[in-house]
Amino acid sequence: MMIKVLLVDDEELVRFGLRAVLDAQPDMEVVGEAADGAEALGLVRSLNPDVVLMDVRMPDMDGLTATRTILRNCDPAPKILVVTTFENDDYVYEALRAGADGFLLKRARPAEMVHAVRLAAAGESLLFPAAIRGLAAGRGSSAAAESMARAGLTEREAEVLRLMARGFSNTEIAGQLYLGVQTVKTHVSSVLAKLGARDRTQAVIAAYESGFVTPT
């Protein structure tokens, strides 16, 4: 299956570099480019990309606002990977909370970018555990803790969520818990449903903000 990618960055040179890397892949095609979030919204509607690489800091409409707007107004919505220079940027955390599926650092190697796009297209969030821990530090709340308590996760679901928070894939979780991958997928789906989370990223953020998983 060909993965259709939309690039959103106000720097033309950055877009050029990303296009060169992604278009060189046999299963990827850059279908469009946008220089700001407002332009991106229109292109998402007209081009129906599978994955959007979204810069965070842009003039007119930044990546955070664009992410919220796209996810609220586009159905089906594409997977969104935030592309940033600084992994501890508050904009990144808010974009993840808004529904972005993960983030990439602009200094990432080409192979890492390609892998990230493939993961996102397959429905697996791209998480950097250490960075997520840093971003989540000090953001806990009693409301989040109460929400987690009400979710009523089973013991197995709780184990799965803790491993998700460490950045493990379904296959890696299956190996850790001696379960089949399909069984893990079932547990992940149940965790997301109970937490009211759009995806793995949202579930992991909820785990940290509630204190269920503690940044260390």
TIRO-2110 file (N, C-alpha, C; in Angstrom, 1 decimal):
// TIRO-2110
0.8, -1.2, 0.0, N, 1, A
0.0, 0.0, 0.0, CA, 1, A
0.9, 1.3, 0.0, C, 1, A
0.6, 2.2, -0.9, N, 2, A
1.3, 3.4, -0.9, CA, 2, A
0.8, 4.4, 0.2, C, 2, A
1.8, 4.9, 1.0, N, 3, A
1.5, 5.8, 2.1, CA, 3, A
1.6, 7.2, 1.6, C, 3, A
0.5, 7.9, 1.6, N, 4, A
0.4, 9.3, 1.1, CA, 4, A
0.8, 10.3, 2.3, C, 4, A
1.7, 11.1, 2.0, N, 5, A
2.3, 12.0, 3.1, CA, 5, A
2.1, 13.5, 2.7, C, 5, A
1.7, 14.3, 3.7, N, 6, A
1.6, 15.7, 3.5, CA, 6, A
2.6, 16.4, 4.4, C, 6, A
3.4, 17.3, 3.9, N, 7, A
4.5, 18.0, 4.6, CA, 7, A
4.0, 19.4, 5.0, C, 7, A
4.1, 19.8, 6.2, N, 8, A
3.7, 21.1, 6.7, CA, 8, A
4.8, 21.7, 7.5, C, 8, A
5.5, 22.7, 6.9, N, 9, A
6.6, 23.4, 7.5, CA, 9, A
6.8, 24.7, 6.8, C, 9, A
7.1, 25.8, 7.5, N, 10, A
7.2, 27.1, 6.9, CA, 10, A
8.6, 27.3, 6.3, C, 10, A
9.5, 26.3, 6.5, N, 11, A
10.8, 26.4, 5.9, CA, 11, A
10.9, 25.5, 4.6, C, 11, A
11.1, 26.1, 3.5, N, 12, A
11.1, 25.4, 2.2, CA, 12, A
12.2, 24.3, 2.2, C, 12, A
13.3, 24.7, 2.8, N, 13, A
14.5, 23.8, 2.8, CA, 13, A
14.2, 22.5, 3.5, C, 13, A
13.5, 22.6, 4.7, N, 14, A
13.1, 21.5, 5.5, CA, 14, A
12.1, 20.6, 4.7, C, 14, A
11.1, 21.2, 4.0, N, 15, A
10.2, 20.4, 3.2, CA, 15, A
10.9, 19.7, 2.1, C, 15, A
11.9, 20.4, 1.5, N, 16, A
12.7, 19.8, 0.4, CA, 16, A
13.4, 18.5, 0.9, C, 16, A
14.0, 18.6, 2.0, N, 17, A
14.8, 17.5, 2.6, CA, 17, A
13.9, 16.3, 2.9, C, 17, A
12.7, 16.6, 3.5, N, 18, A
11.8, 15.6, 3.9, CA, 18, A
11.2, 14.9, 2.6, C, 18, A
10.9, 15.7, 1.6, N, 19, A
10.4, 15.1, 0.4, CA, 19, A
11.4, 14.2, -0.2, C, 19, A
12.7, 14.6, -0.2, N, 20, A
13.7, 13.8, -0.8, CA, 20, A
13.8, 12.4, -0.2, C, 20, A
13.8, 12.4, 1.2, N, 21, A
13.9, 11.2, 1.9, CA, 21, A
12.7, 10.3, 1.7, C, 21, A
11.5, 10.8, 1.8, N, 22, A
10.3, 10.0, 1.7, CA, 22, A
9.9, 9.6, 0.3, C, 22, A
10.1, 10.4, -0.7, N, 23, A
9.8, 10.0, -2.0, CA, 23, A
10.7, 9.0, -2.6, C, 23, A
11.9, 8.8, -1.9, N, 24, A
12.8, 7.7, -2.3, CA, 24, A
12.4, 6.4, -1.8, C, 24, A
11.3, 6.3, -1.0, N, 25, A
10.8, 5.0, -0.5, CA, 25, A
9.8, 4.4, -1.5, C, 25, A
9.9, 3.1, -1.7, N, 26, A
9.0, 2.5, -2.7, CA, 26, A
7.5, 2.5, -2.2, C, 26, A
7.2, 2.7, -0.9, N, 27, A
5.9, 2.6, -0.4, CA, 27, A
5.4, 4.0, 0.1, C, 27, A
6.0, 5.1, -0.3, N, 28, A
5.6, 6.4, 0.2, CA, 28, A
5.6, 7.4, -1.0, C, 28, A
4.7, 8.4, -0.9, N, 29, A
4.5, 9.4, -1.8, CA, 29, A
4.2, 10.7, -1.1, C, 29, A
5.0, 11.8, -1.3, N, 30, A
4.6, 13.1, -0.8, CA, 30, A
3.6, 13.7, -1.7, C, 30, A
2.3, 13.8, -1.3, N, 31, A
1.3, 14.3, -2.2, CA, 31, A
1.1, 15.8, -2.1, C, 31, A
1.7, 16.5, -1.1, N, 32, A
1.5, 17.9, -1.1, CA, 32, A
2.4, 18.5, 0.0, C, 32, A
2.5, 19.9, -0.1, N, 33, A
3.3, 20.6, 0.9, CA, 33, A
2.5, 21.9, 1.3, C, 33, A
2.6, 22.3, 2.6, N, 34, A
2.0, 23.5, 3.0, CA, 34, A
3.0, 24.2, 3.9, C, 34, A
2.9, 25.6, 3.8, N, 35, A
3.8, 26.4, 4.6, CA, 35, A
3.2, 26.9, 5.9, C, 35, A
1.9, 26.6, 6.2, N, 36, A
1.3, 26.9, 7.5, CA, 36, A
0.1, 26.1, 7.7, C, 36, A
-0.4, 26.1, 8.9, N, 37, A
-1.5, 25.2, 9.3, CA, 37, A
-2.8, 25.5, 8.6, C, 37, A
-3.1, 26.7, 8.2, N, 38, A
-4.3, 27.0, 7.5, CA, 38, A
-4.3, 26.4, 6.1, C, 38, A
-3.2, 26.5, 5.5, N, 39, A
-3.0, 25.9, 4.1, CA, 39, A
-3.1, 24.3, 4.3, C, 39, A
-2.6, 23.8, 5.3, N, 40, A
-2.6, 22.4, 5.6, CA, 40, A
-4.0, 21.8, 5.7, C, 40, A
-4.9, 22.5, 6.3, N, 41, A
-6.3, 22.1, 6.5, CA, 41, A
-6.9, 21.8, 5.1, C, 41, A
-6.8, 22.8, 4.2, N, 42, A
-7.3, 22.7, 2.9, CA, 42, A
-6.8, 21.5, 2.1, C, 42, A
-5.5, 21.3, 2.3, N, 43, A
-4.8, 20.2, 1.6, CA, 43, A
-5.2, 18.8, 2.1, C, 43, A
-5.4, 18.7, 3.4, N, 44, A
-5.9, 17.5, 4.0, CA, 44, A
-7.2, 17.1, 3.4, C, 44, A
-8.1, 18.1, 3.3, N, 45, A
-9.4, 17.8, 2.7, CA, 45, A
-9.4, 17.4, 1.3, C, 45, A
-8.5, 18.0, 0.5, N, 46, A
-8.4, 17.7, -0.9, CA, 46, A
-7.6, 16.5, -1.3, C, 46, A
-6.5, 16.3, -0.5, N, 47, A
-5.6, 15.2, -0.9, CA, 47, A
-5.7, 13.9, -0.1, C, 47, A
-6.4, 14.0, 1.1, N, 48, A
-6.7, 12.9, 1.9, CA, 48, A
-5.4, 12.1, 2.2, C, 48, A
-4.4, 12.7, 2.8, N, 49, A
-3.1, 12.0, 3.1, CA, 49, A
-3.3, 11.0, 4.2, C, 49, A
-2.5, 10.0, 4.3, N, 50, A
-2.5, 9.0, 5.4, CA, 50, A
-1.8, 9.6, 6.6, C, 50, A
-0.7, 10.3, 6.4, N, 51, A
0.2, 10.9, 7.4, CA, 51, A
0.5, 12.3, 7.1, C, 51, A
0.5, 13.2, 8.2, N, 52, A
0.9, 14.5, 8.0, CA, 52, A
2.1, 14.7, 8.9, C, 52, A
3.2, 15.3, 8.4, N, 53, A
4.3, 15.7, 9.2, CA, 53, A
4.2, 17.2, 9.4, C, 53, A
3.9, 17.5, 10.7, N, 54, A
3.5, 18.9, 11.1, CA, 54, A
4.5, 19.6, 11.9, C, 54, A
5.0, 20.7, 11.4, N, 55, A
5.9, 21.5, 12.2, CA, 55, A
5.1, 22.2, 13.3, C, 55, A
5.8, 22.4, 14.4, N, 56, A
5.1, 23.0, 15.5, CA, 56, A
5.0, 24.5, 15.5, C, 56, A
6.1, 25.2, 15.2, N, 57, A
6.1, 26.6, 15.2, CA, 57, A
6.1, 27.2, 13.8, C, 57, A
4.9, 27.8, 13.5, N, 58, A
4.8, 28.4, 12.1, CA, 58, A
4.0, 29.7, 12.3, C, 58, A
4.1, 30.6, 11.4, N, 59, A
3.3, 31.8, 11.4, CA, 59, A
1.9, 31.5, 11.0, C, 59, A
1.0, 32.5, 11.3, N, 60, A
-0.4, 32.5, 10.9, CA, 60, A
-1.2, 31.4, 11.7, C, 60, A
-1.0, 30.1, 11.4, N, 61, A
-1.6, 29.1, 12.2, CA, 61, A
-0.5, 28.1, 12.6, C, 61, A
-0.2, 27.9, 13.9, N, 62, A
0.9, 27.0, 14.3, CA, 62, A
0.4, 25.6, 14.2, C, 62, A
1.4, 24.6, 14.5, N, 63, A
1.1, 23.2, 14.3, CA, 63, A
0.1, 22.7, 15.4, C, 63, A
0.1, 23.3, 16.6, N, 64, A
-0.9, 22.9, 17.6, CA, 64, A
-2.3, 23.2, 17.2, C, 64, A
-2.5, 24.4, 16.7, N, 65, A
-3.9, 24.8, 16.3, CA, 65, A
-4.3, 24.0, 15.1, C, 65, A
-3.3, 23.8, 14.2, N, 66, A
-3.7, 23.0, 13.0, CA, 66, A
-4.0, 21.6, 13.3, C, 66, A
-3.3, 21.0, 14.2, N, 67, A
-3.6, 19.6, 14.6, CA, 67, A
-5.0, 19.5, 15.2, C, 67, A
-5.3, 20.4, 16.1, N, 68, A
-6.7, 20.4, 16.7, CA, 68, A
-7.8, 20.6, 15.6, C, 68, A
-7.5, 21.5, 14.7, N, 69, A
-8.5, 21.9, 13.7, CA, 69, A
-8.7, 20.7, 12.7, C, 69, A
-7.6, 20.1, 12.3, N, 70, A
-7.7, 18.9, 11.4, CA, 70, A
-8.4, 17.8, 12.0, C, 70, A
-8.1, 17.4, 13.3, N, 71, A
-8.7, 16.3, 13.9, CA, 71, A
-10.2, 16.5, 14.2, C, 71, A
-10.5, 17.8, 14.4, N, 72, A
-11.9, 18.1, 14.7, CA, 72, A
-12.8, 18.2, 13.5, C, 72, A
-12.2, 18.5, 12.3, N, 73, A
-13.0, 18.8, 11.1, CA, 73, A
-12.8, 17.9, 10.0, C, 73, A
-11.9, 16.9, 10.1, N, 74, A
-11.6, 16.0, 8.9, CA, 74, A
-12.0, 14.6, 9.3, C, 74, A
-12.8, 13.9, 8.5, N, 75, A
-13.2, 12.6, 8.8, CA, 75, A
-13.2, 11.8, 7.5, C, 75, A
-12.3, 10.8, 7.3, N, 76, A
-11.3, 10.4, 8.3, CA, 76, A
-10.2, 11.3, 8.5, C, 76, A
-9.6, 11.4, 9.7, N, 77, A
-8.5, 12.2, 10.0, CA, 77, A
-7.2, 11.5, 9.7, C, 77, A
-6.2, 12.2, 9.2, N, 78, A
-4.9, 11.5, 9.0, CA, 78, A
-4.2, 11.3, 10.3, C, 78, A
-3.2, 10.5, 10.3, N, 79, A
-2.2, 10.4, 11.4, CA, 79, A
-1.3, 11.6, 11.3, C, 79, A
-1.1, 12.2, 12.5, N, 80, A
-0.3, 13.5, 12.5, CA, 80, A
1.0, 13.2, 13.4, C, 80, A
2.1, 13.5, 12.8, N, 81, A
3.4, 13.4, 13.5, CA, 81, A
3.9, 14.8, 13.6, C, 81, A
4.1, 15.3, 14.8, N, 82, A
4.7, 16.6, 15.1, CA, 82, A
6.2, 16.6, 14.8, C, 82, A
6.7, 17.5, 14.1, N, 83, A
8.1, 17.6, 13.8, CA, 83, A
8.6, 18.9, 14.5, C, 83, A
9.6, 18.7, 15.4, N, 84, A
10.1, 19.8, 16.2, CA, 84, A
11.6, 19.8, 16.4, C, 84, A
12.1, 20.9, 16.7, N, 85, A
13.6, 21.1, 17.0, CA, 85, A
13.9, 20.7, 18.4, C, 85, A
13.0, 21.0, 19.4, N, 86, A
13.3, 20.8, 20.8, CA, 86, A
12.2, 19.8, 21.4, C, 86, A
12.7, 18.7, 21.9, N, 87, A
11.8, 17.6, 22.3, CA, 87, A
11.1, 18.0, 23.6, C, 87, A
11.6, 19.0, 24.3, N, 88, A
10.9, 19.4, 25.6, CA, 88, A
10.0, 20.6, 25.4, C, 88, A
9.6, 20.9, 24.2, N, 89, A
8.8, 22.1, 23.8, CA, 89, A
7.4, 21.8, 24.3, C, 89, A
6.8, 22.8, 25.1, N, 90, A
5.5, 22.7, 25.5, CA, 90, A
4.5, 22.6, 24.4, C, 90, A
4.8, 23.1, 23.2, N, 91, A
3.9, 23.0, 22.1, CA, 91, A
3.8, 21.5, 21.7, C, 91, A
4.9, 20.7, 21.8, N, 92, A
4.8, 19.3, 21.5, CA, 92, A
3.9, 18.6, 22.4, C, 92, A
4.0, 18.9, 23.7, N, 93, A
3.1, 18.2, 24.7, CA, 93, A
1.6, 18.5, 24.4, C, 93, A
1.4, 19.8, 24.2, N, 94, A
0.0, 20.2, 23.9, CA, 94, A
-0.5, 19.6, 22.6, C, 94, A
0.3, 19.4, 21.6, N, 95, A
-0.1, 18.8, 20.3, CA, 95, A
-0.4, 17.3, 20.6, C, 95, A
0.4, 16.7, 21.4, N, 96, A
0.1, 15.3, 21.7, CA, 96, A
-1.2, 15.1, 22.5, C, 96, A
-1.4, 16.0, 23.4, N, 97, A
-2.7, 16.0, 24.1, CA, 97, A
-3.9, 16.3, 23.2, C, 97, A
-3.6, 17.1, 22.2, N, 98, A
-4.7, 17.5, 21.2, CA, 98, A
-5.0, 16.3, 20.2, C, 98, A
-4.1, 15.3, 20.2, N, 99, A
-4.4, 14.2, 19.4, CA, 99, A
-3.4, 13.8, 18.4, C, 99, A
-2.2, 14.5, 18.4, N, 100, A
-1.1, 14.1, 17.5, CA, 100, A
-0.7, 12.6, 17.9, C, 100, A
-0.2, 11.9, 16.9, N, 101, A
0.1, 10.5, 17.1, CA, 101, A
1.5, 10.2, 17.6, C, 101, A
2.3, 11.3, 17.6, N, 102, A
3.7, 11.1, 18.0, CA, 102, A
4.5, 12.3, 17.6, C, 102, A
5.8, 12.3, 17.8, N, 103, A
6.6, 13.4, 17.3, CA, 103, A
8.0, 12.9, 16.9, C, 103, A
8.5, 13.8, 16.0, N, 104, A
9.9, 13.5, 15.4, CA, 104, A
10.7, 14.7, 15.7, C, 104, A
12.0, 14.5, 15.9, N, 105, A
13.0, 15.6, 16.0, CA, 105, A
13.5, 15.9, 14.6, C, 105, A
13.7, 17.1, 14.3, N, 106, A
14.2, 17.5, 13.0, CA, 106, A
15.6, 17.0, 12.8, C, 106, A
16.3, 16.6, 13.9, N, 107, A
17.7, 16.1, 13.7, CA, 107, A
17.7, 14.6, 13.5, C, 107, A
16.5, 14.0, 13.5, N, 108, A
16.4, 12.5, 13.3, CA, 108, A
17.0, 12.1, 12.0, C, 108, A
17.6, 10.9, 12.0, N, 109, A
18.2, 10.3, 10.8, CA, 109, A
17.1, 10.0, 9.8, C, 109, A
17.4, 10.0, 8.5, N, 110, A
16.4, 9.6, 7.5, CA, 110, A
15.7, 8.3, 7.8, C, 110, A
16.5, 7.3, 8.2, N, 111, A
15.9, 6.0, 8.5, CA, 111, A
14.8, 6.0, 9.6, C, 111, A
15.1, 6.9, 10.6, N, 112, A
14.2, 7.1, 11.7, CA, 112, A
12.9, 7.8, 11.2, C, 112, A
13.0, 8.7, 10.3, N, 113, A
11.9, 9.4, 9.8, CA, 113, A
11.0, 8.4, 9.0, C, 113, A
11.6, 7.6, 8.2, N, 114, A
10.9, 6.7, 7.4, CA, 114, A
10.2, 5.7, 8.3, C, 114, A
10.9, 5.2, 9.3, N, 115, A
10.3, 4.3, 10.2, CA, 115, A
9.1, 4.9, 10.9, C, 115, A
9.2, 6.1, 11.3, N, 116, A
8.1, 6.8, 12.0, CA, 116, A
6.9, 6.9, 11.2, C, 116, A
7.1, 7.3, 9.9, N, 117, A
5.9, 7.4, 9.0, CA, 117, A
5.2, 6.1, 8.8, C, 117, A
6.0, 5.0, 8.7, N, 118, A
5.4, 3.7, 8.5, CA, 118, A
4.6, 3.3, 9.8, C, 118, A
5.2, 3.6, 11.0, N, 119, A
4.5, 3.2, 12.2, CA, 119, A
3.2, 4.0, 12.3, C, 119, A
3.3, 5.3, 12.0, N, 120, A
2.0, 6.1, 12.1, CA, 120, A
1.0, 5.6, 11.2, C, 120, A
1.4, 5.3, 9.9, N, 121, A
0.4, 4.8, 8.9, CA, 121, A
-0.2, 3.5, 9.3, C, 121, A
0.5, 2.7, 10.1, N, 122, A
0.0, 1.4, 10.6, CA, 122, A
-0.8, 1.5, 11.8, C, 122, A
-0.9, 2.7, 12.4, N, 123, A
-1.7, 2.9, 13.5, CA, 123, A
-1.0, 2.8, 14.9, C, 123, A
0.4, 2.8, 14.8, N, 124, A
1.2, 2.7, 16.0, CA, 124, A
1.8, 4.0, 16.3, C, 124, A
1.6, 4.6, 17.5, N, 125, A
2.1, 5.9, 17.9, CA, 125, A
3.6, 5.8, 18.0, C, 125, A
4.2, 6.9, 17.7, N, 126, A
5.7, 7.0, 17.8, CA, 126, A
6.0, 7.8, 19.1, C, 126, A
6.5, 7.0, 20.1, N, 127, A
6.7, 7.6, 21.4, CA, 127, A
8.2, 7.5, 21.8, C, 127, A
8.7, 8.5, 22.4, N, 128, A
10.1, 8.5, 22.9, CA, 128, A
9.9, 8.5, 24.4, C, 128, A
10.0, 7.4, 25.1, N, 129, A
9.7, 7.3, 26.5, CA, 129, A
10.3, 8.4, 27.4, C, 129, A
11.6, 8.6, 27.2, N, 130, A
12.3, 9.5, 28.0, CA, 130, A
11.8, 10.9, 27.8, C, 130, A
11.5, 11.3, 26.6, N, 131, A
11.0, 12.6, 26.3, CA, 131, A
9.6, 12.8, 26.8, C, 131, A
8.7, 11.7, 26.7, N, 132, A
7.4, 11.8, 27.2, CA, 132, A
7.4, 12.0, 28.7, C, 132, A
8.3, 11.3, 29.4, N, 133, A
8.4, 11.4, 30.9, CA, 133, A
8.8, 12.8, 31.2, C, 133, A
9.7, 13.4, 30.5, N, 134, A
10.2, 14.8, 30.7, CA, 134, A
9.0, 15.8, 30.5, C, 134, A
8.3, 15.6, 29.4, N, 135, A
7.2, 16.5, 29.1, CA, 135, A
6.1, 16.4, 30.1, C, 135, A
5.9, 15.2, 30.6, N, 136, A
4.7, 15.0, 31.6, CA, 136, A
5.1, 15.4, 33.0, C, 136, A
6.3, 15.5, 33.3, N, 137, A
6.7, 15.9, 34.7, CA, 137, A
6.0, 17.1, 35.2, C, 137, A
5.4, 17.0, 36.4, N, 138, A
4.8, 18.1, 37.0, CA, 138, A
3.4, 18.5, 36.4, C, 138, A
2.9, 17.7, 35.6, N, 139, A
1.6, 18.0, 34.9, CA, 139, A
0.4, 17.1, 35.5, C, 139, A
0.7, 16.4, 36.6, N, 140, A
-0.4, 15.6, 37.2, CA, 140, A
-1.5, 16.4, 37.7, C, 140, A
-2.7, 15.7, 37.8, N, 141, A
-3.8, 16.4, 38.4, CA, 141, A
-4.7, 15.4, 39.1, C, 141, A
-5.5, 15.9, 40.1, N, 142, A
-6.4, 15.0, 40.8, CA, 142, A
-7.5, 14.5, 39.9, C, 142, A
-7.9, 15.4, 39.0, N, 143, A
-9.0, 15.0, 38.0, CA, 143, A
-8.5, 13.8, 37.2, C, 143, A
-7.3, 13.9, 36.7, N, 144, A
-6.7, 12.8, 35.9, CA, 144, A
-6.7, 11.5, 36.7, C, 144, A
-6.3, 11.6, 38.0, N, 145, A
-6.2, 10.5, 38.9, CA, 145, A
-7.6, 9.8, 39.1, C, 145, A
-8.6, 10.7, 39.3, N, 146, A
-9.9, 10.2, 39.5, CA, 146, A
-10.4, 9.5, 38.2, C, 146, A
-10.1, 10.1, 37.1, N, 147, A
-10.6, 9.5, 35.8, CA, 147, A
-9.9, 8.1, 35.6, C, 147, A
-8.6, 8.0, 35.9, N, 148, A
-8.0, 6.7, 35.8, CA, 148, A
-8.6, 5.7, 36.7, C, 148, A
-8.9, 6.1, 37.9, N, 149, A
-9.5, 5.2, 38.9, CA, 149, A
-10.8, 4.7, 38.4, C, 149, A
-11.6, 5.6, 37.8, N, 150, A
-12.9, 5.2, 37.3, CA, 150, A
-12.9, 4.3, 36.1, C, 150, A
-11.7, 4.3, 35.4, N, 151, A
-11.6, 3.5, 34.2, CA, 151, A
-11.7, 2.0, 34.5, C, 151, A
-11.3, 1.6, 35.7, N, 152, A
-11.4, 0.2, 36.1, CA, 152, A
-10.6, -0.8, 35.3, C, 152, A
-9.3, -0.5, 35.0, N, 153, A
-8.5, -1.4, 34.3, CA, 153, A
-8.3, -2.7, 35.0, C, 153, A
-8.3, -3.8, 34.3, N, 154, A
-7.9, -5.1, 34.9, CA, 154, A
-6.4, -5.1, 35.1, C, 154, A
-6.0, -6.1, 35.9, N, 155, A
-4.5, -6.2, 36.2, CA, 155, A
-3.7, -6.3, 34.9, C, 155, A
-4.2, -7.1, 34.0, N, 156, A
-3.5, -7.3, 32.7, CA, 156, A
-3.5, -6.0, 31.9, C, 156, A
-4.6, -5.3, 31.9, N, 157, A
-4.7, -4.1, 31.1, CA, 157, A
-3.7, -3.1, 31.7, C, 157, A
-3.6, -3.1, 33.1, N, 158, A
-2.7, -2.2, 33.7, CA, 158, A
-1.2, -2.5, 33.3, C, 158, A
-0.9, -3.8, 33.2, N, 159, A
0.5, -4.2, 32.8, CA, 159, A
0.7, -3.7, 31.4, C, 159, A
-0.2, -3.8, 30.5, N, 160, A
-0.1, -3.4, 29.2, CA, 160, A
0.1, -1.9, 29.1, C, 160, A
-0.6, -1.1, 29.8, N, 161, A
-0.5, 0.3, 29.8, CA, 161, A
0.9, 0.7, 30.3, C, 161, A
1.4, 0.1, 31.3, N, 162, A
2.7, 0.4, 31.8, CA, 162, A
3.8, 0.2, 30.8, C, 162, A
3.6, -0.9, 30.0, N, 163, A
4.6, -1.2, 29.0, CA, 163, A
4.4, -0.2, 27.8, C, 163, A
3.2, 0.2, 27.5, N, 164, A
2.9, 1.2, 26.5, CA, 164, A
3.7, 2.5, 26.8, C, 164, A
3.6, 2.8, 28.1, N, 165, A
4.2, 4.1, 28.6, CA, 165, A
5.8, 4.0, 28.5, C, 165, A
6.3, 2.8, 28.4, N, 166, A
7.7, 2.6, 28.2, CA, 166, A
8.1, 2.6, 26.7, C, 166, A
7.1, 2.8, 25.9, N, 167, A
7.4, 2.9, 24.4, CA, 167, A
7.4, 1.5, 23.7, C, 167, A
6.9, 0.5, 24.4, N, 168, A
7.0, -0.9, 23.8, CA, 168, A
5.9, -1.0, 22.7, C, 168, A
6.2, -1.7, 21.6, N, 169, A
5.2, -2.0, 20.6, CA, 169, A
4.4, -3.2, 21.0, C, 169, A
3.3, -3.5, 20.2, N, 170, A
2.5, -4.6, 20.6, CA, 170, A
3.3, -5.9, 20.6, C, 170, A
4.2, -6.1, 19.6, N, 171, A
5.0, -7.3, 19.6, CA, 171, A
5.9, -7.4, 20.8, C, 171, A
6.5, -6.2, 21.2, N, 172, A
7.4, -6.2, 22.3, CA, 172, A
6.6, -6.5, 23.6, C, 172, A
5.4, -6.0, 23.7, N, 173, A
4.6, -6.2, 24.9, CA, 173, A
4.2, -7.7, 25.0, C, 173, A
3.9, -8.3, 23.8, N, 174, A
3.6, -9.7, 23.7, CA, 174, A
4.7, -10.6, 24.3, C, 174, A
6.0, -10.2, 23.9, N, 175, A
7.1, -10.9, 24.4, CA, 175, A
7.3, -10.8, 25.8, C, 175, A
7.1, -9.6, 26.4, N, 176, A
7.3, -9.3, 27.8, CA, 176, A
6.3, -10.1, 28.6, C, 176, A
5.0, -10.2, 28.2, N, 177, A
4.0, -10.8, 29.0, CA, 177, A
3.6, -12.2, 28.5, C, 177, A
4.4, -12.8, 27.6, N, 178, A
4.2, -14.1, 27.0, CA, 178, A
2.7, -14.3, 26.5, C, 178, A
2.3, -13.3, 25.7, N, 179, A
1.0, -13.3, 25.1, CA, 179, A
1.1, -13.3, 23.6, C, 179, A
0.0, -13.6, 22.9, N, 180, A
-0.1, -13.5, 21.5, CA, 180, A
-0.2, -12.0, 21.1, C, 180, A
0.3, -11.6, 20.0, N, 181, A
0.1, -10.2, 19.6, CA, 181, A
-1.3, -9.8, 19.4, C, 181, A
-2.2, -10.7, 18.9, N, 182, A
-3.6, -10.4, 18.8, CA, 182, A
-4.2, -10.1, 20.2, C, 182, A
-3.8, -10.9, 21.2, N, 183, A
-4.3, -10.7, 22.5, CA, 183, A
-3.9, -9.4, 23.1, C, 183, A
-2.7, -9.0, 22.8, N, 184, A
-2.2, -7.7, 23.2, CA, 184, A
-3.0, -6.6, 22.5, C, 184, A
-3.3, -6.7, 21.3, N, 185, A
-4.1, -5.7, 20.5, CA, 185, A
-5.4, -5.6, 21.2, C, 185, A
-6.0, -6.7, 21.6, N, 186, A
-7.3, -6.7, 22.3, CA, 186, A
-7.2, -5.9, 23.6, C, 186, A
-6.2, -6.1, 24.3, N, 187, A
-6.0, -5.4, 25.6, CA, 187, A
-5.8, -3.9, 25.4, C, 187, A
-5.0, -3.6, 24.4, N, 188, A
-4.7, -2.2, 24.0, CA, 188, A
-6.0, -1.5, 23.7, C, 188, A
-6.8, -2.2, 22.8, N, 189, A
-8.1, -1.6, 22.4, CA, 189, A
-9.0, -1.3, 23.7, C, 189, A
-9.0, -2.3, 24.6, N, 190, A
-9.8, -2.2, 25.8, CA, 190, A
-9.3, -1.0, 26.7, C, 190, A
-8.0, -0.9, 26.8, N, 191, A
-7.4, 0.3, 27.6, CA, 191, A
-7.8, 1.6, 26.9, C, 191, A
-7.7, 1.7, 25.6, N, 192, A
-8.1, 3.0, 25.0, CA, 192, A
-9.6, 3.3, 25.2, C, 192, A
-10.4, 2.3, 25.1, N, 193, A
-11.8, 2.5, 25.3, CA, 193, A
-12.2, 2.9, 26.7, C, 193, A
-11.5, 2.3, 27.7, N, 194, A
-11.8, 2.6, 29.1, CA, 194, A
-11.3, 4.0, 29.4, C, 194, A
-10.2, 4.4, 28.8, N, 195, A
-9.7, 5.7, 29.1, CA, 195, A
-10.3, 6.8, 28.2, C, 195, A
-11.0, 6.4, 27.2, N, 196, A
-11.6, 7.4, 26.3, CA, 196, A
-10.5, 8.0, 25.5, C, 196, A
-9.4, 7.2, 25.2, N, 197, A
-8.2, 7.8, 24.5, CA, 197, A
-8.3, 7.5, 23.0, C, 197, A
-8.0, 8.4, 22.2, N, 198, A
-8.0, 8.3, 20.7, CA, 198, A
-7.0, 7.3, 20.3, C, 198, A
-5.8, 7.2, 20.9, N, 199, A
-4.7, 6.3, 20.5, CA, 199, A
-3.8, 6.1, 21.6, C, 199, A
-2.7, 5.4, 21.4, N, 200, A
-1.7, 5.0, 22.4, CA, 200, A
-1.1, 6.2, 23.0, C, 200, A
-0.8, 7.3, 22.3, N, 201, A
-0.2, 8.5, 22.8, CA, 201, A
-1.1, 9.1, 23.9, C, 201, A
-2.4, 9.2, 23.6, N, 202, A
-3.4, 9.7, 24.5, CA, 202, A
-3.4, 8.9, 25.8, C, 202, A
-3.4, 7.6, 25.6, N, 203, A
-3.4, 6.7, 26.8, CA, 203, A
-2.2, 6.9, 27.7, C, 203, A
-1.0, 7.0, 27.1, N, 204, A
0.2, 7.2, 27.8, CA, 204, A
0.2, 8.5, 28.5, C, 204, A
-0.2, 9.6, 27.9, N, 205, A
-0.3, 10.9, 28.6, CA, 205, A
-1.2, 10.8, 29.8, C, 205, A
-2.4, 10.1, 29.6, N, 206, A
-3.3, 9.9, 30.7, CA, 206, A
-2.6, 9.2, 31.9, C, 206, A
-1.8, 8.2, 31.5, N, 207, A
-1.1, 7.4, 32.5, CA, 207, A
-0.2, 8.3, 33.4, C, 207, A
0.5, 9.2, 32.7, N, 208, A
1.4, 10.0, 33.4, CA, 208, A
0.7, 11.1, 34.2, C, 208, A
-0.3, 11.7, 33.6, N, 209, A
-1.0, 12.8, 34.2, CA, 209, A
-1.8, 12.4, 35.5, C, 209, A
-2.2, 11.1, 35.5, N, 210, A
-2.9, 10.6, 36.6, CA, 210, A
-2.1, 10.1, 37.7, C, 210, A
-0.7, 9.9, 37.4, N, 211, A
0.1, 9.3, 38.4, CA, 211, A
0.2, 7.8, 38.4, C, 211, A
-0.6, 7.2, 37.4, N, 212, A
-0.5, 5.8, 37.3, CA, 212, A
0.9, 5.3, 36.9, C, 212, A
1.5, 6.1, 36.1, N, 213, A
2.9, 5.9, 35.8, CA, 213, A
3.7, 7.2, 36.2, C, 213, A
4.8, 7.0, 36.9, N, 214, A
5.5, 8.2, 37.5, CA, 214, A
6.7, 8.5, 36.7, C, 214, A
6.9, 9.7, 36.2, N, 215, A
8.1, 10.1, 35.5, CA, 215, A
9.3, 9.9, 36.5, C, 215, A
10.4, 9.3, 36.0, N, 216, A
11.6, 9.1, 36.8, CA, 216, A
12.8, 9.6, 36.1, C, 216, A
END
